[in-house]
Amino acid sequence: MADRLKITLIKSTIGAVPKNKATVEAMGLRKIGKSVEMPNNEATKGMIQQVRHLVKVEEI
């Protein structure tokens, strides 16, 4: 199990639920195609679960 996750925004947040927009912003994603590395923990997995239709996740 990897200790880090690479999360990439693949769909726009335009038209998304405000809660989902806030979650994407909290992850540090601002533009489509940009990626961030986050720790592989329960909090991060919960954020990913909320916006799974907008992001792509890879284990590092």
C-alpha positions as CSV (number, residue, x, y, z in Angstrom):
1,M,0.0,0.0,0.0
2,A,1.4,3.4,-1.0
3,D,1.9,6.1,1.5
4,R,1.1,8.9,-1.0
5,L,-1.6,9.5,-3.6
6,K,-1.4,11.5,-6.8
7,I,-4.7,13.2,-7.4
8,T,-5.4,14.9,-10.7
9,L,-8.4,17.1,-11.6
10,I,-9.9,15.7,-14.9
11,K,-13.3,17.4,-15.0
12,S,-14.4,21.0,-14.5
13,T,-16.1,22.1,-11.3
14,I,-18.4,24.4,-13.2
15,G,-21.9,23.2,-12.4
16,A,-20.8,21.0,-9.6
17,V,-22.4,21.1,-6.2
18,P,-20.9,23.9,-4.0
19,K,-19.7,21.3,-1.5
20,N,-17.8,19.4,-4.2
21,K,-16.2,22.7,-5.4
22,A,-15.1,23.4,-1.9
23,T,-13.6,19.9,-1.5
24,V,-11.6,20.2,-4.8
25,E,-10.3,23.6,-3.6
26,A,-9.3,22.2,-0.2
27,M,-7.3,19.5,-2.0
28,G,-5.3,22.3,-3.7
29,L,-6.7,21.7,-7.2
30,R,-7.4,24.8,-9.2
31,K,-7.2,23.9,-12.9
32,I,-8.0,20.9,-15.0
33,G,-5.0,18.7,-15.5
34,K,-3.2,19.8,-12.4
35,S,-2.0,17.3,-9.8
36,V,-1.3,17.2,-6.1
37,E,0.3,14.6,-3.9
38,M,-1.5,13.9,-0.6
39,P,-1.0,11.4,2.1
40,N,-2.8,8.1,1.9
41,N,-5.0,8.4,5.0
42,E,-8.7,8.2,5.8
43,A,-9.3,11.9,5.6
44,T,-7.9,12.1,2.1
45,K,-9.8,9.0,1.0
46,G,-13.0,10.6,2.3
47,M,-12.3,13.8,0.2
48,I,-11.6,11.6,-2.9
49,Q,-14.9,9.7,-2.3
50,Q,-16.9,13.0,-2.4
51,V,-15.4,14.1,-5.7
52,R,-14.5,10.7,-7.4
53,H,-16.3,11.8,-10.6
54,L,-14.0,14.8,-11.0
55,V,-10.6,13.4,-10.2
56,K,-8.2,10.6,-11.1
57,V,-6.2,8.9,-8.4
58,E,-2.9,7.1,-8.6
59,E,-0.8,5.4,-5.9
60,I,2.8,6.6,-5.8
